């Protein structure tokens, strides 16, 4: 549950910041910015069915933990390489790594939660999983926005996301924005490191329960 919450928080934070980057820094309109984030979902579409098979065959811990580990690399790549002149294919590669990681994690982790709850409590477990995942997605904005908006006026941020402005009129704020963006990406990578450890620990809980 904790790993799923942190994964949702980090992944939604990455998506939110990249759209902000595409619209605010690269001056793309909202439609193009949304299209440019497709790699964040494409990997999940392809990998999720495979992850479910791997979870059933080898246990949930391996694919779920590997997926979160991949997320660390994808988010660290964004933190190290995102700039005004970064080729889009670089960003697409990092987004694809993150989406593949999320695909590897989600199906086995959901299966692990349901199996741990048992038939009697699967309804409650499913509801709690949905609640905590949605809570992580909402908290992503609360955690990420203060890191970025200290370098740009709030009214500029609101104008960009409301669709009334494309790009930033004050170009001097772009350097601070990019620095703040890196800070968000590193923060999300750190959360993924915590989630990876939590996911790995499920194997030790299972072995103790069996004993």
C-alpha positions in Angstrom: 0.0 0.0 0.0 2.8 2.4 0.9 4.7 1.6 -2.2 1.6 2.1 -4.4 0.9 5.5 -2.7 4.5 6.7 -3.3 4.5 5.4 -6.8 1.2 7.3 -7.6 2.6 10.4 -5.9 5.8 10.4 -7.9 4.4 9.4 -11.2 1.7 12.1 -11.1 4.2 14.7 -9.9 6.4 13.9 -12.9 3.5 14.2 -15.4 2.4 17.5 -13.9 5.9 19.0 -14.0 6.6 17.8 -17.5 3.4 19.4 -18.7 4.4 22.6 -16.9 7.8 22.3 -18.6 6.3 21.8 -22.1 3.8 24.6 -21.8 5.8 27.1 -19.7 9.4 26.6 -20.8 9.1 25.2 -24.3 5.9 27.2 -25.1 3.8 24.4 -26.4 0.0 24.6 -26.3 -2.0 22.4 -23.9 -2.8 19.8 -26.6 0.7 19.3 -27.8 2.0 19.2 -24.2 -0.5 16.4 -23.5 0.6 14.5 -26.6 4.2 14.8 -25.6 3.6 12.9 -22.3 2.2 9.8 -24.1 5.4 7.9 -23.4 4.4 8.0 -19.7 1.5 5.7 -20.5 2.7 3.7 -23.5 5.0 1.5 -21.5 2.3 0.6 -19.0 0.0 -0.4 -21.9 2.5 -2.9 -23.2 4.2 -4.2 -20.0 1.2 -4.5 -17.6 -0.1 -7.8 -19.0 3.5 -9.3 -19.0 4.0 -8.1 -15.4 0.8 -9.9 -14.3 2.2 -13.1 -15.9 5.6 -12.7 -14.2 3.9 -12.1 -10.9 1.9 -15.3 -11.1 4.9 -17.3 -12.2 7.7 -16.0 -10.0 5.9 -14.1 -7.2 4.9 -10.5 -6.9 8.0 -9.2 -5.2 10.4 -9.5 -8.1 8.5 -7.6 -10.9 7.0 -5.0 -8.5 10.4 -4.2 -7.0 12.1 -4.2 -10.3 9.5 -1.8 -11.7 10.1 0.7 -8.9 13.9 0.4 -9.4 13.4 1.3 -13.0 11.4 4.4 -11.9 14.4 5.6 -10.0 16.6 5.5 -13.1 14.0 7.3 -15.2 13.4 10.1 -12.7 17.1 10.5 -12.1 17.6 10.8 -15.9 15.0 13.6 -16.0 16.7 15.3 -13.1 20.1 15.2 -14.8 19.2 15.9 -18.4 16.1 18.2 -18.5 17.1 21.6 -19.9 15.9 24.1 -22.5 17.8 22.4 -25.2 17.2 18.7 -24.3 16.1 16.7 -27.3 12.6 15.3 -26.9 13.8 11.8 -27.6 15.8 12.0 -24.4 12.7 12.9 -22.4 10.7 10.3 -24.2 13.2 7.6 -23.2 13.1 8.6 -19.5 9.3 8.7 -19.6 9.2 5.3 -21.2 11.5 3.9 -18.6 9.1 5.3 -15.9 6.0 3.9 -17.6 7.6 0.5 -18.1 8.5 0.5 -14.4 5.0 1.5 -13.4 3.6 -1.3 -15.6 5.9 -3.8 -14.0 4.8 -2.6 -10.5 1.1 -2.1 -10.7 -0.3 -5.5 -11.6 1.9 -7.6 -9.3 1.5 -5.1 -6.4 -2.3 -5.2 -6.7 -2.3 -9.0 -6.8 0.0 -9.0 -3.7 -2.5 -6.7 -1.8 -5.4 -8.9 -2.8 -3.7 -12.1 -1.8 -2.5 -10.7 1.5 -6.0 -9.5 2.4 -7.6 -12.9 1.6 -11.0 -13.6 0.1 -12.9 -12.2 3.1 -11.3 -8.7 3.0 -10.6 -8.2 -0.6 -13.4 -5.6 -1.0 -12.0 -3.5 1.8 -8.4 -3.9 0.5 -9.4 -2.8 -2.9 -11.2 0.3 -1.6 -8.2 1.2 0.6 -5.8 0.7 -2.3 -7.8 3.0 -4.5 -8.1 5.6 -1.7 -4.4 5.7 -1.0 -3.4 5.7 -4.7 -5.7 8.7 -5.4 -4.4 10.4 -2.2 -0.9 10.0 -3.6 -1.9 11.5 -6.9 -3.4 14.5 -5.2 -0.5 15.0 -2.8 1.9 15.1 -5.7 0.8 18.6 -6.6 1.2 19.7 -3.0 4.7 18.4 -2.7 6.0 19.4 -6.2 4.5 22.9 -6.7 6.3 24.7 -3.8 9.6 23.5 -5.1 9.0 25.0 -8.6 6.9 28.0 -7.9 9.4 29.7 -5.6 11.2 30.8 -8.8 8.2 32.0 -10.9 5.2 34.1 -10.0 2.0 32.2 -9.0 0.0 34.2 -11.5 2.2 33.0 -14.3 1.7 29.4 -13.2 -2.1 29.9 -13.1 -2.1 31.6 -16.5 -0.2 28.7 -18.1 -2.4 25.9 -16.7 -5.6 27.8 -17.3 -4.7 28.0 -21.0 -4.6 31.8 -21.1 -0.9 32.0 -21.6 1.8 29.9 -23.4 5.3 30.3 -22.2 6.8 32.7 -19.7 7.0 36.4 -20.5 9.8 36.9 -18.0 12.6 34.8 -19.6 14.9 35.5 -16.6 12.8 33.1 -14.5 13.5 30.1 -16.8 16.8 29.2 -15.1 15.2 29.1 -11.7 12.3 27.1 -13.1 14.6 24.5 -14.6 16.5 24.3 -11.3 13.3 23.8 -9.4 12.2 21.2 -11.9 15.4 19.2 -11.2 14.6 19.4 -7.5 11.2 17.9 -8.0 12.6 15.1 -10.1 15.3 14.2 -7.5 12.6 14.3 -4.8 10.4 11.9 -6.7 13.4 9.6 -7.3 14.1 9.6 -3.6 10.4 8.6 -2.9 10.9 5.8 -5.4 13.9 4.6 -3.5 11.8 4.4 -0.3 9.0 2.6 -2.3 11.5 0.1 -3.7 12.7 -0.8 -0.2 9.1 -1.2 1.0 8.2 -3.4 -1.9 11.2 -5.6 -1.3 10.3 -6.1 2.3 7.1 -7.9 1.4 9.1 -11.0 0.6 10.5 -11.1 4.2 6.9 -10.6 5.6 5.8 -13.5 3.4 8.6 -15.8 4.6 8.0 -15.0 8.3 4.2 -15.7 7.8 5.0 -19.0 6.2 7.3 -20.0 9.1 
